[in-house]
Structures are given as C-alpha cells and as structure tokens.
Amino acid sequence: MNKVNVAFQVLPEADGEISYRVVDEAIRIIADSGLVYRVCPFETVVECTLQEATELVHRIHQVCEKAGTRRMLTYLKIQTDFTRDVEIADKMEKYDNF
C-alpha cells in the first residue's frame, strides 16, 4: 500500500473556545507516531498509509477528549498517487529556502 499525504486539522472546543492547548496534544500524537509530518499554520500534514491515518484520527480524538474538549471538528485532506508514495518533500522542496 502506497503512502499518501493526509492533512489533519482539528478544531477542538474547550470552555467555549477553540483550544490551542488541545491542538498541541493532537500534534503530540502525530509527533509520537514516528511518521514523517510537517506542522503548518492551519493543519498538520502526515505521510502515512490510509490505515495509519485512520488510527491517528482515532488516537487524536481520544487525546483531545481526555484533554477536555467536548466538541471538535476534524478536517482531513488526502492526496493519493496509486503508482507511488506521496511525499511532503515533493511539494515543499522549492519552498524550503524561504
């Protein structure tokens, strides 16, 4: 199974506001996964299989609930190439000097 790029954006609500503290917990789950990832201003992009993406979503939801969120929006964007792995570096190499 080829790797895809998945953009994860979570908007957890805690105490009636979007909680960046909870977003940090979601990013920690991604960082601890050992997968290649890049944190961006609006989302975090991960190189993984679709199965790994599903497992990450589940773990992210668990940690966000445990961190105090009661409602959360989760947005995913998935880039697939059925012939090869999709890599973050392919899209970012020309911007790495900025």
Residue frames relative to the residue before (quaternion, step in Angstrom):
aa qw qx qy qz dx dy dz
M 1.0000 0.0000 0.0000 0.0000 0.00 0.00 0.00
N 0.4004 -0.7303 0.5061 0.2240 3.58 -0.78 1.04
K 0.4899 -0.6243 0.5157 0.3230 3.50 -1.26 0.51
V 0.2149 -0.7410 0.6268 0.1086 3.51 -1.20 0.72
N 0.3753 -0.6417 0.5842 0.3257 3.55 -1.31 -0.03
V 0.0623 -0.7765 0.6269 0.0138 3.53 -0.91 0.98
A 0.2067 -0.7458 0.6230 0.1139 3.54 -0.89 1.02
F 0.1468 -0.7837 0.6023 0.0395 3.54 -0.69 1.18
Q 0.0603 0.7479 -0.6607 0.0211 3.56 -0.98 0.87
V 0.0396 -0.7856 0.6175 0.0031 3.55 -0.78 1.05
L 0.1049 -0.7674 0.6313 0.0384 3.53 -1.07 0.86
P 0.0200 -0.8345 0.5501 -0.0261 3.57 0.21 1.29
E 0.2492 -0.7534 0.5916 0.1427 3.53 -1.02 0.84
A 0.0857 0.7587 -0.6400 0.0861 3.54 -0.87 1.04
D 0.8294 0.0361 -0.0843 0.5510 3.55 -0.80 1.03
G 0.7105 -0.4995 0.2519 0.4269 3.58 1.02 0.83
E 0.7266 0.3617 -0.2328 0.5357 3.61 1.23 0.07
I 0.5673 -0.5276 0.4793 0.4123 3.56 -1.29 0.30
S 0.2053 -0.8133 0.5400 0.0697 3.55 -0.72 1.09
Y 0.2878 -0.7688 0.5487 0.1586 3.57 -0.47 1.21
R 0.5427 0.5972 -0.4002 0.4344 3.59 1.17 -0.42
V 0.6744 0.4702 -0.2853 0.4926 3.57 1.01 -0.83
V 0.5917 0.5490 -0.3616 0.4667 3.60 1.07 -0.67
D 0.6262 0.5384 -0.3326 0.4555 3.58 1.00 -0.79
E 0.6270 0.5257 -0.3350 0.4671 3.60 1.05 -0.70
A 0.6335 0.5203 -0.3245 0.4719 3.60 1.03 -0.79
I 0.6571 0.4970 -0.3096 0.4747 3.59 0.94 -0.85
R 0.6091 0.5530 -0.3517 0.4466 3.60 1.04 -0.69
I 0.6232 0.5308 -0.3378 0.4644 3.60 1.02 -0.78
I 0.6539 0.4984 -0.3085 0.4785 3.58 0.97 -0.86
A 0.6605 0.5113 -0.3096 0.4544 3.59 0.87 -0.92
D 0.6909 0.4845 -0.2726 0.4623 3.58 0.97 -0.87
S 0.5549 0.6370 -0.3892 0.3672 3.61 1.21 -0.33
G 0.4259 -0.7083 0.4637 0.3190 3.59 1.16 -0.49
L 0.5214 0.6326 -0.4112 0.3986 3.57 1.29 0.00
V 0.5466 -0.5706 0.4881 0.3707 3.56 -1.27 0.41
Y 0.1132 0.7983 -0.5812 0.1102 3.59 -0.84 0.97
R 0.1294 -0.7573 0.6316 0.1043 3.53 -1.34 0.28
V 0.2984 -0.7347 0.5854 0.1686 3.54 -0.84 1.05
C 0.0794 -0.7768 0.6248 -0.0006 3.55 -0.89 1.04
P 0.7144 -0.4820 0.2777 0.4244 3.62 -1.17 0.30
F 0.8046 0.2830 -0.1395 0.5031 3.61 0.97 -0.78
E 0.7981 0.0843 -0.0069 0.5966 3.59 1.21 -0.36
T 0.3124 -0.6966 0.6026 0.2324 3.51 -1.37 0.13
V 0.2335 -0.7855 0.5643 0.1001 3.56 -0.80 1.09
V 0.0975 -0.8044 0.5860 -0.0043 3.55 -0.90 1.02
E 0.2966 -0.6955 0.6229 0.2006 3.56 -1.15 0.74
C 0.2900 0.7513 -0.5407 0.2430 3.58 -0.56 1.14
T 0.5439 -0.5453 0.4907 0.4074 3.53 -1.31 -0.03
L 0.6519 -0.5006 0.3750 0.4287 3.57 -1.22 0.25
Q 0.6232 0.5342 -0.3405 0.4586 3.59 1.04 -0.71
E 0.6533 0.4983 -0.3169 0.4738 3.60 0.95 -0.83
A 0.6159 0.5439 -0.3435 0.4548 3.60 1.07 -0.73
T 0.6476 0.5163 -0.3131 0.4648 3.58 0.94 -0.86
E 0.6571 0.5016 -0.3034 0.4738 3.58 0.96 -0.87
L 0.6386 0.5235 -0.3271 0.4596 3.61 1.02 -0.79
V 0.6297 0.5300 -0.3391 0.4556 3.59 0.93 -0.87
H 0.6562 0.5145 -0.3108 0.4562 3.57 0.90 -0.90
R 0.6916 0.4689 -0.2852 0.4696 3.62 0.84 -0.95
I 0.6240 0.5350 -0.3381 0.4583 3.59 1.03 -0.77
H 0.6564 0.5023 -0.3170 0.4652 3.59 0.91 -0.86
Q 0.6423 0.5286 -0.3264 0.4490 3.58 0.96 -0.81
V 0.7055 0.4600 -0.2796 0.4610 3.60 0.81 -0.98
C 0.6385 0.5211 -0.3363 0.4557 3.60 1.03 -0.69
E 0.6358 0.5068 -0.3315 0.4785 3.58 1.00 -0.75
K 0.6633 0.5059 -0.3012 0.4620 3.57 0.92 -0.92
A 0.6802 0.4919 -0.2823 0.4645 3.61 1.11 -0.68
G 0.7068 -0.5181 0.2479 0.4130 3.57 1.25 0.12
T 0.5165 0.6292 -0.4489 0.3686 3.60 1.18 0.00
R 0.2504 -0.7686 0.5728 0.1357 3.56 -1.08 0.75
R 0.7643 0.1088 -0.0717 0.6316 3.57 1.24 -0.51
M 0.0390 0.8065 -0.5872 0.0562 3.55 -1.04 0.75
L 0.2326 -0.7150 0.6391 0.1621 3.51 -1.15 0.72
T 0.0769 -0.7807 0.6197 0.0256 3.56 -0.96 0.89
Y 0.0905 -0.7894 0.6069 0.0153 3.54 -0.76 1.10
L 0.0723 -0.7844 0.6158 0.0173 3.56 -0.99 0.92
K 0.0540 -0.7316 0.6772 0.0560 3.53 -1.17 0.74
I 0.1000 -0.8141 0.5719 0.0160 3.57 -0.83 0.98
Q 0.1247 -0.7600 0.6346 0.0644 3.55 -0.92 1.01
T 0.0596 -0.8069 0.5869 -0.0286 3.54 -0.77 1.12
D 0.0337 -0.7177 0.6933 0.0552 3.54 -1.21 0.68
F 0.3369 -0.7942 0.4725 0.1804 3.56 -0.44 1.20
T 0.6766 0.4995 -0.2954 0.4532 3.61 1.25 -0.18
R 0.8093 0.0416 -0.0012 0.5860 3.61 1.20 -0.40
D 0.6458 -0.4866 0.4061 0.4257 3.55 -1.34 0.10
V 0.3107 -0.6939 0.6131 0.2146 3.55 -1.20 0.62
E 0.0914 -0.8170 0.5692 0.0121 3.57 -0.76 1.05
I 0.5671 -0.5980 0.4558 0.3362 3.53 -1.10 0.78
A 0.6428 0.5636 -0.3232 0.4058 3.58 0.90 -0.94
D 0.5913 0.5863 -0.3700 0.4120 3.61 1.06 -0.66
K 0.7342 0.4100 -0.2228 0.4932 3.56 1.02 -0.77
M 0.7618 0.4360 -0.1917 0.4392 3.58 1.08 -0.67
E 0.4927 0.7148 -0.4297 0.2484 3.61 1.11 -0.47
K 0.6819 0.4804 -0.3124 0.4547 3.61 0.95 -0.69
Y 0.6934 0.4555 -0.2721 0.4875 3.61 1.24 -0.28
D 0.4853 0.7101 -0.4204 0.2891 3.60 1.19 -0.27
N 0.6511 0.5205 -0.3239 0.4475 3.62 1.17 -0.34
F 0.5576 0.6174 -0.3938 0.3909 3.60 1.25 -0.13
